[in-house]
Amino acid sequence: MLVSSSPPERAIYQQAERFVQSALDALSAHVAVLDEQGTIIGVNHAWRAFADANGYEPMQGYGVGTNYLDVCDKAASAAADALLMAEGIRDIMNGTLSVFEMEYPCHSPTEQRWFVVRVSRFQWQGQQRFIVAHQNVTELKALQIELAQWQRRVNTILEEARAQQDALQAALAHERDLRELKNRFLSMLSHELKTPLTSISLSSDMLKKYRHVSSEEEQAQALDNIQAQVAYLAEMVSDVMTLSKGEHEGIALHFETVDLVTYCRDIVEEFQFTYNKTHRVQFTSNVRQLRASIDRKLLRRAITNLLANAVKYTPEGGTVTLRTKKQRGWAVVQVADTGIGIPADEQARLFEPFHRARNAQDIGGTGLGLPITKQAVELHGGHIMCKSAQGEGTTFTLRLPLRD
């Protein structure tokens, strides 16, 4: 690395070079010093030891005098890292970069090795020189790889733990839902069974104890009451069975094409006949015909449930309206009333089995009508919506696919 100078200066530079060489030899990195053309003009002890250990003895002077850029360019076709290294060294030489650093693998037949190369420039006797230092980071890389593997294992364990926690939370939520459903069911039973059973018991006792003194008309009334209460209980059991069967086994449907306008008008006329003295039950339609494919029995149950609820929760003198209309490819059936309405915070639970709004607790009911209605509508490929305001009334809207 020495250039021409006076004898005293040469002595100083030689002493400086020996000091620099000693410093470079003390480094564990494999160091080569390049001139402005990229030719190797000096190497350190670690460079030479690495060459000896890897069978590079024939390399004259351990590469001193060899153009390092030419070596990288020739190796670039087989190793992309060599091309990147050559580009990095050139960026240092032309001043684009002040420091270039890159990690690369350098595996031998017997072991996997990784190095980090760092290239920088410095001035020596007024000339540009470049240091290329290769540091063996195999142990650090192995620790990084092992740490990454452990991190992946920890992440997997955490994901499994989160999945198990989510499953446990879901199971607990399901258990709470089942417990609440059971409580609502028991509450419904205790409330709804008490009245008909008491009525049956009273009528039965009357027939047993007072049959010889009661008139035929009184006996007939007692028998009619027993039959009516038994029919009510049978309908309650039927509702529970219908809902359970629909959720677990499926319901056999028998579809036929009908005119929903005529179909709904007939149902409304039945309610008009029954409730003409207590409520105003009316029917309207903005179309003359709405053809849809339905199961007559199942859809009738859905619509009568809505009409019966509308009458039940509307005070005497109120209005119940059934509307049919066509809307964007759907047949729409609406049942509206002017009744007590549904509290806003309870509307999300309307279709849960046995659930009843707090303002309806004193009015008879099982809490099964709306779940059965929703199930029936969905089995027809439709959906049901509710709009209600407490004290202002309720409107249920059914949308069913039209038949072309």
Summary of the structure (lengths in Angstrom):
residues: 404
radius of gyration: 45.9
end to end distance: 95.4
largest distance: 151.4
contacts: 1135
relative contact order: 0.07
helix: 52%
strand: 22%
